[in-house]
Amino acid sequence: MKHFVSASLIALAVGAAAVPGSAQDGSAPGGFRLPTPTPTPTDVQGPVDPDAPILTRPRAPTPTPTPRPTAAPAPAPTPEPSPTPRVVRPPSNSSLPPRFTPPATPSPQESEAVVESATPFPGAATESAPAPLPTAASEPAPAGASAVEAPADSSGSGLPAWLYALGGLVLAGGLGAALWFRRRKAADAPPPAIVPPRPASAAEASARRPVTPPAPAPAPVPAGSVLAIDAKAKQLARSMRFATLSYELRLTNRGAIPLENVVFGVDLVTAHARIPASDQLADPAVPLTPVQTVERLDPGESVAFSGEFRLPLEEIRPIPHGKAVVYVPLLRIRAEAAGVAPVARTFVVGLRTPGAERLQPFRLDEMPQVYHAVGQTALD
């Protein structure tokens, strides 16, 4: 009787211990939790003496496998959860203690599948009835299910890129070696021998010597450049019979010797387009009316004098200019001295107008008057 009561108490204790585990399994979210570790069964059979309990060794805890993160976003097939060992209850009329089947150690693939299945999908309902646990052992997922698929070769049927890189390195190495051997060959070559120049003979030296041309003789000073003539028109007065020009002449001796018997000749004519230029300009070979004589003129010395020359109105060449009639006076000067060639110059006389660069002609159809704003321009 004592043994029967002890066996009944042990059976009730085992049944009470199994009830909380079942409640915990049913309250887990998603209807699945890891199996609860169970105590290690003892090998002692038969009735248990409460006064002399059987000492059991603690069992080392089974390490929980750490889930490995997947490297690729490709979804892995969801494996079936591993079965939970069921507690085998002994018959109520048996006096033997209950025996438990130890849980099998899950494989890494099963643990990874369990971790993945523990996370609910976004589209799943938040509150759902727990799924019944399978009683039969499911087939473990293949080892390569969670492996990342290798990307397809995008190069197609072409050669790999490393072959091109290897070819470029080989080509660069060949060029570098060729340049190195070429420089080494040039460095090993002996320097060219320097041949001293052969001394030239006396005939060759005389032929190569530049011939120095003789110094040219100093050019003679032109005769016309000894005397320098300059003139200045002071005023022009026209009357009923004459056109009188007041002038000032200056003569300078630019030679190296003194000049004697220097004679001035002056003439006054008018310009016209129908008259040849040789008849209008002063000619050194044609003498003019003498107006002044200087006995001696030293080198660098200048002499100046003033005078007037009258031109009869009938000798004036009129020039039509629109409705007006104008004329252009020409002052011709000639100078000569003993031992030098004569010199002649021609000056155009006209009116100075403010703002105008050129001289203006005199009007012949106006009343007789005196023009003070006059000027001259040399024609040579």
GUBAPA-550592 format. One record per residue (C-alpha): residue number from 1; residue in one letter; x, y, z. Coordinates in nm, 2 decimals, padded with zeros to 4 digits. Last residue first. Layout:
BEGIN
num=NUM; residuo=a; c1=X; c2=Y; c3=Z
...
REM end
This chain:
BEGIN
num=380; residuo=d; c1=06.03; c2=12.20; c3=-10.35
num=379; residuo=l; c1=05.70; c2=12.39; c3=-10.38
num=378; residuo=a; c1=05.75; c2=12.61; c3=-10.07
num=377; residuo=t; c1=05.43; c2=12.74; c3=-09.90
num=376; residuo=q; c1=05.36; c2=13.10; c3=-09.82
num=375; residuo=g; c1=05.13; c2=13.31; c3=-09.60
num=374; residuo=v; c1=04.90; c2=13.61; c3=-09.60
num=373; residuo=a; c1=04.67; c2=13.76; c3=-09.34
num=372; residuo=h; c1=04.75; c2=14.12; c3=-09.43
num=371; residuo=y; c1=04.55; c2=14.15; c3=-09.75
num=370; residuo=v; c1=04.53; c2=14.51; c3=-09.88
num=369; residuo=q; c1=04.23; c2=14.62; c3=-10.10
num=368; residuo=p; c1=04.11; c2=14.68; c3=-10.46
num=367; residuo=m; c1=03.74; c2=14.59; c3=-10.49
num=366; residuo=e; c1=03.66; c2=14.23; c3=-10.56
num=365; residuo=d; c1=03.66; c2=14.04; c3=-10.89
num=364; residuo=l; c1=04.03; c2=13.93; c3=-10.86
num=363; residuo=r; c1=03.99; c2=13.71; c3=-10.56
num=362; residuo=f; c1=04.30; c2=13.58; c3=-10.39
num=361; residuo=p; c1=04.36; c2=13.21; c3=-10.35
num=360; residuo=q; c1=04.32; c2=13.02; c3=-10.02
num=359; residuo=l; c1=04.61; c2=12.86; c3=-09.84
num=358; residuo=r; c1=04.56; c2=12.51; c3=-09.71
num=357; residuo=e; c1=04.52; c2=12.40; c3=-09.34
num=356; residuo=a; c1=04.18; c2=12.58; c3=-09.29
num=355; residuo=g; c1=04.04; c2=12.65; c3=-08.94
num=354; residuo=p; c1=04.12; c2=13.02; c3=-08.96
num=353; residuo=t; c1=04.19; c2=13.13; c3=-09.32
num=352; residuo=r; c1=04.53; c2=13.23; c3=-09.43
num=351; residuo=l; c1=04.54; c2=13.38; c3=-09.78
num=350; residuo=g; c1=04.78; c2=13.28; c3=-10.05
num=349; residuo=v; c1=05.14; c2=13.29; c3=-10.17
num=348; residuo=v; c1=05.30; c2=12.98; c3=-10.33
num=347; residuo=f; c1=05.68; c2=12.98; c3=-10.30
num=346; residuo=t; c1=05.94; c2=12.88; c3=-10.57
num=345; residuo=r; c1=06.32; c2=12.81; c3=-10.51
num=344; residuo=a; c1=06.64; c2=12.86; c3=-10.70
num=343; residuo=v; c1=07.01; c2=12.80; c3=-10.62
num=342; residuo=p; c1=07.31; c2=12.90; c3=-10.84
num=341; residuo=a; c1=07.63; c2=12.69; c3=-10.85
num=340; residuo=v; c1=07.93; c2=12.80; c3=-10.65
num=339; residuo=g; c1=08.26; c2=12.96; c3=-10.73
num=338; residuo=a; c1=08.13; c2=13.32; c3=-10.72
num=337; residuo=a; c1=07.78; c2=13.34; c3=-10.58
num=336; residuo=e; c1=07.42; c2=13.28; c3=-10.70
num=335; residuo=a; c1=07.07; c2=13.32; c3=-10.56
num=334; residuo=r; c1=06.73; c2=13.27; c3=-10.73
num=333; residuo=i; c1=06.38; c2=13.35; c3=-10.59
num=332; residuo=r; c1=06.04; c2=13.28; c3=-10.74
num=331; residuo=l; c1=05.72; c2=13.41; c3=-10.56
num=330; residuo=l; c1=05.41; c2=13.25; c3=-10.72
num=329; residuo=p; c1=05.08; c2=13.44; c3=-10.69
num=328; residuo=v; c1=04.75; c2=13.25; c3=-10.72
num=327; residuo=y; c1=04.45; c2=13.42; c3=-10.90
num=326; residuo=v; c1=04.07; c2=13.42; c3=-10.85
num=325; residuo=v; c1=03.76; c2=13.49; c3=-11.05
num=324; residuo=a; c1=03.43; c2=13.42; c3=-10.88
num=323; residuo=k; c1=03.10; c2=13.27; c3=-11.01
num=322; residuo=g; c1=03.24; c2=12.92; c3=-10.98
num=321; residuo=h; c1=03.62; c2=12.95; c3=-10.96
num=320; residuo=p; c1=03.75; c2=13.09; c3=-11.29
num=319; residuo=i; c1=04.13; c2=13.14; c3=-11.29
num=318; residuo=p; c1=04.28; c2=13.47; c3=-11.39
num=317; residuo=r; c1=04.64; c2=13.48; c3=-11.52
num=316; residuo=i; c1=04.78; c2=13.81; c3=-11.39
num=315; residuo=e; c1=05.00; c2=13.99; c3=-11.65
num=314; residuo=e; c1=04.74; c2=14.26; c3=-11.73
num=313; residuo=l; c1=04.72; c2=14.34; c3=-11.36
num=312; residuo=p; c1=05.09; c2=14.44; c3=-11.35
num=311; residuo=l; c1=05.30; c2=14.26; c3=-11.09
num=310; residuo=r; c1=05.49; c2=14.47; c3=-10.84
num=309; residuo=f; c1=05.77; c2=14.33; c3=-10.62
num=308; residuo=e; c1=05.85; c2=14.45; c3=-10.27
num=307; residuo=g; c1=06.15; c2=14.41; c3=-10.05
num=306; residuo=s; c1=06.29; c2=14.29; c3=-09.72
num=305; residuo=f; c1=06.64; c2=14.18; c3=-09.62
num=304; residuo=a; c1=06.81; c2=13.90; c3=-09.44
num=303; residuo=v; c1=07.17; c2=13.77; c3=-09.43
num=302; residuo=s; c1=07.30; c2=13.46; c3=-09.27
num=301; residuo=e; c1=07.65; c2=13.35; c3=-09.17
num=300; residuo=g; c1=07.74; c2=12.98; c3=-09.12
num=299; residuo=p; c1=08.05; c2=13.02; c3=-09.34
num=298; residuo=d; c1=08.12; c2=13.38; c3=-09.42
num=297; residuo=l; c1=07.91; c2=13.58; c3=-09.67
num=296; residuo=r; c1=08.09; c2=13.86; c3=-09.86
num=295; residuo=e; c1=07.98; c2=14.13; c3=-10.11
num=294; residuo=v; c1=07.60; c2=14.08; c3=-10.07
num=293; residuo=t; c1=07.38; c2=14.19; c3=-10.37
num=292; residuo=q; c1=07.01; c2=14.26; c3=-10.37
num=291; residuo=v; c1=06.72; c2=14.29; c3=-10.63
num=290; residuo=p; c1=06.85; c2=14.11; c3=-10.94
num=289; residuo=t; c1=06.57; c2=14.03; c3=-11.19
num=288; residuo=l; c1=06.59; c2=13.66; c3=-11.25
num=287; residuo=p; c1=06.85; c2=13.44; c3=-11.43
num=286; residuo=v; c1=06.74; c2=13.11; c3=-11.58
num=285; residuo=a; c1=06.97; c2=12.82; c3=-11.50
num=284; residuo=p; c1=06.85; c2=12.78; c3=-11.14
num=283; residuo=d; c1=06.50; c2=12.75; c3=-11.28
num=282; residuo=a; c1=06.20; c2=12.90; c3=-11.08
num=281; residuo=l; c1=05.87; c2=12.73; c3=-11.14
num=280; residuo=q; c1=05.59; c2=12.86; c3=-11.37
num=279; residuo=d; c1=05.74; c2=12.80; c3=-11.72
num=278; residuo=s; c1=05.87; c2=12.46; c3=-11.63
num=277; residuo=a; c1=05.52; c2=12.37; c3=-11.49
num=276; residuo=p; c1=05.37; c2=12.42; c3=-11.84
num=275; residuo=i; c1=05.08; c2=12.68; c3=-11.85
num=274; residuo=r; c1=04.72; c2=12.56; c3=-11.89
num=273; residuo=a; c1=04.67; c2=12.49; c3=-11.52
num=272; residuo=h; c1=04.76; c2=12.84; c3=-11.42
num=271; residuo=a; c1=04.99; c2=13.00; c3=-11.15
num=270; residuo=t; c1=05.07; c2=13.37; c3=-11.12
num=269; residuo=v; c1=05.41; c2=13.54; c3=-11.15
num=268; residuo=l; c1=05.65; c2=13.73; c3=-10.92
num=267; residuo=d; c1=06.03; c2=13.73; c3=-10.97
num=266; residuo=v; c1=06.33; c2=13.78; c3=-10.74
num=265; residuo=g; c1=06.70; c2=13.76; c3=-10.80
num=264; residuo=f; c1=06.96; c2=13.77; c3=-10.52
num=263; residuo=v; c1=07.34; c2=13.81; c3=-10.59
num=262; residuo=v; c1=07.62; c2=13.69; c3=-10.36
num=261; residuo=n; c1=07.94; c2=13.86; c3=-10.46
num=260; residuo=e; c1=08.16; c2=13.65; c3=-10.23
num=259; residuo=l; c1=08.11; c2=13.33; c3=-10.04
num=258; residuo=p; c1=08.33; c2=13.22; c3=-09.74
num=257; residuo=i; c1=08.44; c2=12.86; c3=-09.72
num=256; residuo=a; c1=08.30; c2=12.57; c3=-09.53
num=255; residuo=g; c1=07.95; c2=12.58; c3=-09.68
num=254; residuo=r; c1=07.62; c2=12.64; c3=-09.52
num=253; residuo=n; c1=07.61; c2=13.01; c3=-09.61
num=252; residuo=t; c1=07.26; c2=13.14; c3=-09.52
num=251; residuo=l; c1=07.02; c2=13.36; c3=-09.72
num=250; residuo=r; c1=06.70; c2=13.52; c3=-09.57
num=249; residuo=l; c1=06.43; c2=13.70; c3=-09.77
num=248; residuo=e; c1=06.13; c2=13.91; c3=-09.65
num=247; residuo=y; c1=05.83; c2=13.99; c3=-09.87
num=246; residuo=s; c1=05.58; c2=14.26; c3=-09.97
num=245; residuo=l; c1=05.38; c2=14.17; c3=-10.27
num=244; residuo=t; c1=05.23; c2=14.45; c3=-10.50
num=243; residuo=a; c1=04.94; c2=14.36; c3=-10.73
num=242; residuo=f; c1=04.93; c2=14.65; c3=-10.98
num=241; residuo=r; c1=04.69; c2=14.87; c3=-11.19
num=240; residuo=m; c1=04.37; c2=14.94; c3=-11.01
num=239; residuo=s; c1=04.53; c2=14.85; c3=-10.68
num=238; residuo=r; c1=04.61; c2=14.52; c3=-10.51
num=237; residuo=a; c1=04.81; c2=14.50; c3=-10.19
num=236; residuo=l; c1=04.96; c2=14.17; c3=-10.06
num=235; residuo=q; c1=05.12; c2=14.13; c3=-09.72
num=234; residuo=k; c1=05.42; c2=13.99; c3=-09.53
num=233; residuo=a; c1=05.53; c2=13.69; c3=-09.74
num=232; residuo=k; c1=05.83; c2=13.50; c3=-09.59
num=231; residuo=a; c1=06.12; c2=13.36; c3=-09.78
num=230; residuo=d; c1=06.41; c2=13.11; c3=-09.71
num=229; residuo=i; c1=06.72; c2=13.04; c3=-09.92
num=228; residuo=a; c1=07.01; c2=12.81; c3=-09.82
num=227; residuo=l; c1=07.33; c2=12.84; c3=-10.01
num=226; residuo=v; c1=07.59; c2=12.56; c3=-09.99
num=225; residuo=s; c1=07.34; c2=12.29; c3=-10.08
num=224; residuo=g; c1=07.32; c2=12.38; c3=-10.45
num=223; residuo=a; c1=07.69; c2=12.31; c3=-10.50
num=222; residuo=p; c1=07.65; c2=11.96; c3=-10.38
num=221; residuo=v; c1=07.91; c2=11.86; c3=-10.11
num=220; residuo=p; c1=08.15; c2=11.62; c3=-10.26
num=219; residuo=a; c1=08.12; c2=11.26; c3=-10.15
num=218; residuo=p; c1=08.39; c2=11.15; c3=-09.92
num=217; residuo=a; c1=08.60; c2=10.88; c3=-10.09
num=216; residuo=p; c1=08.48; c2=10.53; c3=-10.02
num=215; residuo=a; c1=08.70; c2=10.33; c3=-09.79
num=214; residuo=p; c1=08.86; c2=10.05; c3=-09.98
num=213; residuo=p; c1=08.68; c2=09.71; c3=-09.96
num=212; residuo=t; c1=08.81; c2=09.47; c3=-09.70
num=211; residuo=v; c1=08.85; c2=09.13; c3=-09.87
num=210; residuo=p; c1=08.74; c2=08.86; c3=-09.63
num=209; residuo=r; c1=09.01; c2=08.61; c3=-09.55
num=208; residuo=r; c1=08.90; c2=08.27; c3=-09.68
num=207; residuo=a; c1=09.12; c2=08.28; c3=-09.99
num=206; residuo=s; c1=09.42; c2=08.40; c3=-09.79
num=205; residuo=a; c1=09.37; c2=08.11; c3=-09.54
num=204; residuo=e; c1=09.33; c2=07.86; c3=-09.82
num=203; residuo=a; c1=09.65; c2=07.98; c3=-09.98
num=202; residuo=a; c1=09.84; c2=07.97; c3=-09.65
num=201; residuo=s; c1=09.73; c2=07.62; c3=-09.58
num=200; residuo=a; c1=09.46; c2=07.53; c3=-09.34
num=199; residuo=p; c1=09.54; c2=07.34; c3=-09.02
num=198; residuo=r; c1=09.35; c2=07.01; c3=-09.00
num=197; residuo=p; c1=09.09; c2=07.01; c3=-08.73
num=196; residuo=p; c1=09.13; c2=06.75; c3=-08.45
num=195; residuo=v; c1=08.93; c2=06.44; c3=-08.49
num=194; residuo=i; c1=08.72; c2=06.36; c3=-08.19
num=193; residuo=a; c1=08.65; c2=05.99; c3=-08.15
num=192; residuo=p; c1=08.30; c2=05.89; c3=-08.09
num=191; residuo=p; c1=08.22; c2=05.76; c3=-07.74
num=190; residuo=p; c1=08.22; c2=05.38; c3=-07.70
num=189; residuo=a; c1=07.88; c2=05.21; c3=-07.70
num=188; residuo=d; c1=07.78; c2=05.08; c3=-07.35
num=187; residuo=a; c1=07.55; c2=05.36; c3=-07.28
num=186; residuo=a; c1=07.37; c2=05.32; c3=-07.62
num=185; residuo=k; c1=07.33; c2=04.95; c3=-07.55
num=184; residuo=r; c1=07.20; c2=05.01; c3=-07.20
num=183; residuo=r; c1=06.95; c2=05.26; c3=-07.34
num=182; residuo=r; c1=06.82; c2=05.02; c3=-07.59
num=181; residuo=f; c1=06.80; c2=04.73; c3=-07.34
num=180; residuo=w; c1=06.60; c2=04.95; c3=-07.10
num=179; residuo=l; c1=06.36; c2=05.07; c3=-07.38
num=178; residuo=a; c1=06.29; c2=04.71; c3=-07.49
num=177; residuo=a; c1=06.23; c2=04.60; c3=-07.13
num=176; residuo=g; c1=05.98; c2=04.88; c3=-07.07
num=175; residuo=l; c1=05.80; c2=04.79; c3=-07.39
num=174; residuo=g; c1=05.78; c2=04.43; c3=-07.30
num=173; residuo=g; c1=05.66; c2=04.50; c3=-06.94
num=172; residuo=a; c1=05.38; c2=04.73; c3=-07.08
num=171; residuo=l; c1=05.27; c2=04.45; c3=-07.32
num=170; residuo=v; c1=05.26; c2=04.19; c3=-07.04
num=169; residuo=l; c1=05.07; c2=04.42; c3=-06.81
num=168; residuo=g; c1=04.82; c2=04.50; c3=-07.08
num=167; residuo=g; c1=04.77; c2=04.12; c3=-07.15
num=166; residuo=l; c1=04.71; c2=04.05; c3=-06.78
num=165; residuo=a; c1=04.45; c2=04.33; c3=-06.76
num=164; residuo=y; c1=04.27; c2=04.19; c3=-07.07
num=163; residuo=l; c1=04.28; c2=03.83; c3=-06.92
num=162; residuo=w; c1=04.15; c2=03.97; c3=-06.59
num=161; residuo=a; c1=03.84; c2=04.11; c3=-06.76
num=160; residuo=p; c1=03.72; c2=03.77; c3=-06.86
num=159; residuo=l; c1=03.69; c2=03.69; c3=-07.24
num=158; residuo=g; c1=03.35; c2=03.75; c3=-07.40
num=157; residuo=s; c1=03.06; c2=03.49; c3=-07.41
num=156; residuo=g; c1=02.84; c2=03.69; c3=-07.18
num=155; residuo=s; c1=03.02; c2=03.96; c3=-06.98
num=154; residuo=s; c1=02.73; c2=03.98; c3=-06.73
num=153; residuo=d; c1=02.82; c2=03.66; c3=-06.56
num=152; residuo=a; c1=02.53; c2=03.56; c3=-06.34
num=151; residuo=p; c1=02.54; c2=03.66; c3=-05.98
num=150; residuo=a; c1=02.61; c2=03.37; c3=-05.74
num=149; residuo=e; c1=02.31; c2=03.27; c3=-05.53
num=148; residuo=v; c1=02.34; c2=03.34; c3=-05.17
num=147; residuo=a; c1=02.31; c2=03.03; c3=-04.95
num=146; residuo=s; c1=02.00; c2=02.99; c3=-04.75
num=145; residuo=a; c1=01.89; c2=02.67; c3=-04.93
num=144; residuo=g; c1=02.23; c2=02.53; c3=-04.96
num=143; residuo=a; c1=02.21; c2=02.30; c3=-04.66
num=142; residuo=p; c1=01.88; c2=02.14; c3=-04.77
num=141; residuo=a; c1=01.59; c2=02.18; c3=-04.53
num=140; residuo=p; c1=01.54; c2=01.90; c3=-04.28
num=139; residuo=e; c1=01.27; c2=01.64; c3=-04.35
num=138; residuo=s; c1=00.98; c2=01.67; c3=-04.11
num=137; residuo=a; c1=00.95; c2=01.44; c3=-03.81
num=136; residuo=a; c1=00.59; c2=01.33; c3=-03.76
num=135; residuo=t; c1=00.37; c2=01.47; c3=-03.49
num=134; residuo=p; c1=00.32; c2=01.81; c3=-03.64
num=133; residuo=l; c1=00.24; c2=02.10; c3=-03.40
num=132; residuo=p; c1=-00.10; c2=02.25; c3=-03.44
num=131; residuo=a; c1=-00.10; c2=02.61; c3=-03.56
num=130; residuo=p; c1=-00.17; c2=02.87; c3=-03.30
num=129; residuo=a; c1=-00.48; c2=03.07; c3=-03.37
num=128; residuo=s; c1=-00.42; c2=03.41; c3=-03.52
num=127; residuo=e; c1=-00.38; c2=03.76; c3=-03.38
num=126; residuo=t; c1=-00.15; c2=03.99; c3=-03.58
num=125; residuo=a; c1=-00.28; c2=03.88; c3=-03.91
num=124; residuo=a; c1=-00.02; c2=03.80; c3=-04.18
num=123; residuo=g; c1=00.07; c2=04.04; c3=-04.46
num=122; residuo=p; c1=00.39; c2=04.15; c3=-04.31
num=121; residuo=f; c1=00.52; c2=03.80; c3=-04.27
num=120; residuo=p; c1=00.57; c2=03.67; c3=-03.91
num=119; residuo=t; c1=00.92; c2=03.63; c3=-03.78
num=118; residuo=a; c1=00.95; c2=03.29; c3=-03.60
num=117; residuo=s; c1=00.98; c2=03.12; c3=-03.94
num=116; residuo=e; c1=01.32; c2=03.27; c3=-04.00
num=115; residuo=v; c1=01.45; c2=03.17; c3=-03.66
num=114; residuo=v; c1=01.31; c2=02.82; c3=-03.70
num=113; residuo=a; c1=01.47; c2=02.78; c3=-04.05
num=112; residuo=e; c1=01.80; c2=02.89; c3=-03.91
num=111; residuo=s; c1=01.77; c2=02.64; c3=-03.63
num=110; residuo=e; c1=01.67; c2=02.36; c3=-03.88
num=109; residuo=q; c1=01.97; c2=02.44; c3=-04.10
num=108; residuo=p; c1=02.21; c2=02.44; c3=-03.80
num=107; residuo=s; c1=02.08; c2=02.10; c3=-03.70
num=106; residuo=p; c1=01.85; c2=02.06; c3=-03.40
num=105; residuo=t; c1=01.96; c2=01.84; c3=-03.11
num=104; residuo=a; c1=01.70; c2=01.57; c3=-03.06
num=103; residuo=p; c1=01.48; c2=01.60; c3=-02.76
num=102; residuo=p; c1=01.52; c2=01.34; c3=-02.49
num=101; residuo=t; c1=01.22; c2=01.09; c3=-02.47
num=100; residuo=f; c1=01.09; c2=01.11; c3=-02.12
num=99; residuo=r; c1=01.03; c2=00.82; c3=-01.89
num=98; residuo=p; c1=00.75; c2=00.81; c3=-01.62
num=97; residuo=p; c1=00.83; c2=00.64; c3=-01.29
num=96; residuo=l; c1=00.72; c2=00.27; c3=-01.26
num=95; residuo=s; c1=00.42; c2=00.16; c3=-01.05
num=94; residuo=s; c1=00.19; c2=00.11; c3=-01.34
num=93; residuo=n; c1=-00.19; c2=00.14; c3=-01.28
num=92; residuo=s; c1=-00.21; c2=00.48; c3=-01.42
num=91; residuo=p; c1=-00.03; c2=00.39; c3=-01.74
num=90; residuo=p; c1=00.29; c2=00.56; c3=-01.81
num=89; residuo=r; c1=00.28; c2=00.90; c3=-01.98
num=88; residuo=v; c1=00.50; c2=00.94; c3=-02.27
num=87; residuo=v; c1=00.59; c2=01.31; c3=-02.30
num=86; residuo=r; c1=00.60; c2=01.43; c3=-02.65
num=85; residuo=p; c1=00.91; c2=01.55; c3=-02.81
num=84; residuo=t; c1=00.86; c2=01.88; c3=-03.01
num=83; residuo=p; c1=00.87; c2=01.83; c3=-03.38
num=82; residuo=s; c1=01.10; c2=02.06; c3=-03.59
num=81; residuo=p; c1=00.93; c2=02.33; c3=-03.77
num=80; residuo=e; c1=00.87; c2=02.27; c3=-04.14
num=79; residuo=p; c1=01.10; c2=02.46; c3=-04.37
num=78; residuo=t; c1=01.02; c2=02.80; c3=-04.51
num=77; residuo=p; c1=01.19; c2=02.83; c3=-04.85
num=76; residuo=a; c1=01.45; c2=03.11; c3=-04.86
num=75; residuo=p; c1=01.35; c2=03.45; c3=-04.99
num=74; residuo=a; c1=01.63; c2=03.62; c3=-05.20
num=73; residuo=p; c1=01.74; c2=03.94; c3=-05.01
num=72; residuo=a; c1=02.10; c2=03.82; c3=-05.02
num=71; residuo=a; c1=02.34; c2=03.80; c3=-04.73
num=70; residuo=t; c1=02.12; c2=03.61; c3=-04.49
num=69; residuo=p; c1=02.18; c2=03.67; c3=-04.12
num=68; residuo=r; c1=02.30; c2=03.37; c3=-03.92
num=67; residuo=p; c1=02.08; c2=03.27; c3=-03.63
num=66; residuo=t; c1=02.26; c2=03.19; c3=-03.31
num=65; residuo=p; c1=02.21; c2=02.83; c3=-03.19
num=64; residuo=t; c1=02.08; c2=02.81; c3=-02.83
num=63; residuo=p; c1=02.34; c2=02.62; c3=-02.62
num=62; residuo=t; c1=02.20; c2=02.30; c3=-02.45
num=61; residuo=p; c1=02.22; c2=02.34; c3=-02.08
num=60; residuo=a; c1=02.45; c2=02.10; c3=-01.91
num=59; residuo=r; c1=02.25; c2=01.84; c3=-01.71
num=58; residuo=p; c1=02.26; c2=01.85; c3=-01.34
num=57; residuo=r; c1=02.35; c2=01.52; c3=-01.18
num=56; residuo=t; c1=02.06; c2=01.33; c3=-01.00
num=55; residuo=l; c1=02.06; c2=01.22; c3=-00.64
num=54; residuo=i; c1=01.80; c2=00.96; c3=-00.56
num=53; residuo=p; c1=01.59; c2=01.03; c3=-00.25
num=52; residuo=a; c1=01.63; c2=00.83; c3=00.07
num=51; residuo=d; c1=01.34; c2=00.91; c3=00.30
num=50; residuo=p; c1=01.10; c2=00.95; c3=00.02
num=49; residuo=d; c1=01.18; c2=00.60; c3=-00.10
num=48; residuo=v; c1=01.10; c2=00.57; c3=-00.47
num=47; residuo=p; c1=00.94; c2=00.26; c3=-00.60
num=46; residuo=g; c1=01.09; c2=00.09; c3=-00.90
num=45; residuo=q; c1=01.32; c2=00.20; c3=-01.17
num=44; residuo=v; c1=01.64; c2=00.40; c3=-01.14
num=43; residuo=d; c1=01.79; c2=00.51; c3=-01.47
num=42; residuo=t; c1=01.70; c2=00.87; c3=-01.42
num=41; residuo=p; c1=01.54; c2=01.10; c3=-01.66
num=40; residuo=t; c1=01.71; c2=01.43; c3=-01.73
num=39; residuo=p; c1=01.48; c2=01.72; c3=-01.66
num=38; residuo=t; c1=01.30; c2=01.88; c3=-01.95
num=37; residuo=p; c1=01.42; c2=02.19; c3=-02.15
num=36; residuo=t; c1=01.12; c2=02.37; c3=-02.29
num=35; residuo=p; c1=01.09; c2=02.34; c3=-02.67
num=34; residuo=l; c1=01.13; c2=02.66; c3=-02.88
num=33; residuo=r; c1=00.81; c2=02.84; c3=-02.94
num=32; residuo=f; c1=00.53; c2=02.82; c3=-03.20
num=31; residuo=g; c1=00.17; c2=02.94; c3=-03.23
num=30; residuo=g; c1=00.26; c2=03.28; c3=-03.38
num=29; residuo=p; c1=00.29; c2=03.44; c3=-03.04
num=28; residuo=a; c1=00.34; c2=03.19; c3=-02.76
num=27; residuo=s; c1=00.03; c2=03.13; c3=-02.54
num=26; residuo=g; c1=-00.02; c2=02.76; c3=-02.65
num=25; residuo=d; c1=00.33; c2=02.66; c3=-02.57
num=24; residuo=q; c1=00.32; c2=02.83; c3=-02.23
num=23; residuo=a; c1=00.00; c2=02.64; c3=-02.14
num=22; residuo=s; c1=00.16; c2=02.31; c3=-02.25
num=21; residuo=g; c1=00.46; c2=02.38; c3=-02.03
num=20; residuo=p; c1=00.23; c2=02.47; c3=-01.74
num=19; residuo=v; c1=00.04; c2=02.13; c3=-01.77
num=18; residuo=a; c1=00.35; c2=01.90; c3=-01.80
num=17; residuo=a; c1=00.47; c2=01.98; c3=-01.44
num=16; residuo=a; c1=00.12; c2=01.90; c3=-01.30
num=15; residuo=g; c1=00.12; c2=01.56; c3=-01.48
num=14; residuo=v; c1=00.47; c2=01.48; c3=-01.34
num=13; residuo=a; c1=00.36; c2=01.56; c3=-00.98
num=12; residuo=l; c1=00.04; c2=01.35; c3=-01.01
num=11; residuo=a; c1=00.24; c2=01.05; c3=-01.14
num=10; residuo=i; c1=00.49; c2=01.09; c3=-00.85
num=9; residuo=l; c1=00.21; c2=01.10; c3=-00.59
num=8; residuo=s; c1=00.04; c2=00.79; c3=-00.74
num=7; residuo=a; c1=00.37; c2=00.60; c3=-00.73
num=6; residuo=s; c1=00.42; c2=00.68; c3=-00.36
num=5; residuo=v; c1=00.07; c2=00.58; c3=-00.27
num=4; residuo=f; c1=00.12; c2=00.24; c3=-00.44
num=3; residuo=h; c1=00.44; c2=00.18; c3=-00.26
num=2; residuo=k; c1=00.28; c2=00.23; c3=00.08
num=1; residuo=m; c1=00.00; c2=00.00; c3=00.00
REM end
